[in-house]
Amino acid sequence: MDVQYSGQILRLSNGREEKHLHWIQPGLIRIYKSKNSEELVRLNLEPKAVELLVEHDGDDVVARWDDYLLKVDEALNVAVYREGRPCFAEYTGDASVYTQKKEFSLAELEGHKRSEAMADFKTQISVAIFDDSDKFYGLGDKAAALNRRGYEYVSWNTDDPTAHNESYRSLYKSINYLLVNHHNDRYYGLFYPSSYRCVFDLGKYSREFFYIGSQKGEYDYFLILGKTPMDITGIYSGLVGRPLFVPRKMLGYHQSRWSYGGRELGEVAERFAELKLPLDYIHMDIDYMERYKVYTVDRREFPDLKQTARELGARGVDLITIVDPGVKVEQGYFVHDELEAMGGFATLDGKSYVNQVWPGDSKFPNYFRKEVADYVTRITEDFMEENAVAGIWCDMNEPASFRGPLPDEVEFPSDKAMHTHEEVHNLYGEYMCRAVSEAFTKHGRRPAVITRAAFATSSPFTTTWNGDNQSLWHHLAVSLPQVMTMNLCNFPMNGVDIGGFGGDTNPELLIRWIQANVFSPFLRNHTSLDTRHQEPYAFDRKTLELYRGALDIRYGFLPYLYDLLEKDHRTGEPIQRPLFFDYPADPQAKERNDQVMVGPNVMLCPVVHQGQTSRVVYFPQGRWVDYFTGAVYEGGKEYLVSMPLEAMGLYVKAGAIVPMYRGLTHIDDEKLDTLYLYIAKGGDGEYLHYEDDGRTLDYTRGICNRYRITKTADVLRFETVCGNFPTRYKQVVILWEGKEIAIPFAPQFVCRLAD
């Protein structure tokens, strides 16, 4: 075997083919035969020194670094060991994939849908499954359990409004990242950096191997190594880009419907205020536009949207408006005419390509050209300024179309090369969001941008929600693994439509939904045209009171969520994650789909099944305190816990310190003058709290505060470790053992809790 090693790149050839291994960091290796294009899929390949020893071991080549050993055999198969134990291995057996086609026409007559299998790949990356206990996490918003073992998924952004379940191979996002667990306490990550359609078969075809197959992409993947899921997730986040640090207000509650009319906007805000329901945003769906033309307003229904927005703003409520990519074909419509004049649309056979979306015949902006992206940024700025809009909701950007999918050969040239639809389809939503996000950042503001379609590299520019769910108990249950998985995949500001978008919800389902998703970073109640209204006051008084109670919990925990968001932006540590993330060696934590860790200190265990008034809760290592009753549970055990409709199952790790607010109905900076510190009984703890202006990019210049809070026995210490922001805090109130201890704010203080 011919071996060359230089610049942390190991080049190997066996005379038949070549393989390259590039150690970018000690825990990040790029393994490739040919690289995928790096023009549109932009990665952060920040090198770090690796002390690598390369030597021969018989016919094999061996590389050693840290506590890892990597071995390449004569067929160029790669295997990795850590501390002498298997860590990762490419599959060395026959990995051929065959499909058997059978006559299906009779089944189609009855209404069955044909499911086409993909095989005959240009590229197939086959990886060994160690044993039947191996588990696969990741791949984004699929409507399935946390562990995707035994399923096959296709990365191809797809708009399908029917009721999703685990058999749906494609949804709105294509996130080609897997976190693999094997031998109970061992983990590694894989990222496939191709934007072309590809298949992830996770042991459905074979119990011995899983594979990534592509008919266009190259043999090229990143192997991510670490001792814990946090090690791996942090490296992956750094590779694809740290997630967006949104305005603090985005953590508030969002109310939406397809579609609120002009009078309804004020009525919704007024009802929320009257009933003391927290609210920070109202969303405007497509009917606010003039005949669905993007960047227009129907002035008959909204004669002065700017004034309406200002009136809502006086109540603490901001507006977010939807924007789709499809531009109506209409002479005299400024967006159409100006983009057409600059050759700014996708083309086919030398002409602007036309399909159909909400406005009828529509064209699709080519966001991959800088001139077009800059134009979209400018008209977004103008639209937000003209109408006092605070945020933009990007929808239908898979891109969706009504007269069949866009042909693969539709052209989207960038400034450097010609690209076709089959290459950019999965990136289209991201590049739309990049242009929209720039309308905020160029003015020093944090983007308030939401998208339905995304690729793995989209999270630095936008938040996400998981598309058109339904008012079904199954969709409530699957919302938890969906949001946890999106967090593992570097999309922390994620959520689902509370109550379900399609169909009619009912009081029990709505209450259980808001309880289960109360800590989803993006929290929006949204429902479809011609469905039952599902605002919290649209039902009976009990429903209203329980819904309000859940929102009060959410707003109480806002500073904790904001701290987690800032840390995620800085390190890639997910906000809402599965139990195994914090307890990676606990076999009981691997597939808990209905229990959620919110940061390291809070665990939510809601009811997600109809009629259920008790449930089994598993408590991982340590001691856990029921936030509502103060009951203490020992870790490593399951308990049957009573959970009537008014209960949601909220537990805090013993000794944990949780920052809180009280009495908020919207996120008003002037009301954030008292910091409450809830201390869970039964132990000691330490916490780092963060403060900034919550709106601008000033934090990037270090204008922020960090406070270290420690509790040892009955002594609490508060100290400022970084203080470059003029604090809003005037008072700190310590909540401990049923007492409230109020202390005037000071940069440093010590409090004896027993006094």
ABEGO torsion letter per residue (X at the ends): XBBBBBGGBBBBBAGABBBBBBBABAABBBBBABBBBAAABBBBBBBBBBBBBBBBBEABBBBBBEABBBBBBAAGBBBBBBGGBBABBBBABBABBBBBBBBAAAAAAAGBBBBBBBBGBABBBBBBBABAABBBBEGEABBBBABABGBBBBBBBBBBABBBBAABABBABBBBBBBBBBGGABBBBBBBABABBBBBBBGAABAABBBBBBAABBBBBBBBBBABAAAAAAAAAAAAEBBBBBBAAAABBBBBBOBBBAAAAAAAAAAAAAAGBBBABBBBBAAABBGGBBGBBBAAABABAAAAAAAAAAAGBBBBBBBBABBBBBBGBAAAAAAAAAGABBBBGGBBBBBBBAAEBBBBBBAABAAAAAAAAAAAAAAAAAAGBABBBBBGAOBBBABEBBBAABBBBBAABBBBAAAAAAAAAAAAAAAAAAAAAAAGBBBBBBBABBBAAAAAABBBBAEBBBBBAAAAAAAAAAAAAAAAAGBABBBBBBGEABEBBBAAAAAAAAAAAAABABBBBBBBBGBBBABAAABBAAAAAAAAAAAAAAAAAAAAAAAAAAAAAAAGBBABBBAAAABAABAAAAABAABBBBEAABBBBBBABBGBABBBBBBBBEBBBBAAAGBBBBBGBBBBBBBBAABAGBBBBBGBBBBBBBGBABBBAAAAABBBBBBBBGEBBBBBBBBBAGABAAAAAGBBBBBBBBBBEABBBBBBABBABBBABABBBBBBGGBBBBBBBBABBBBBAAX
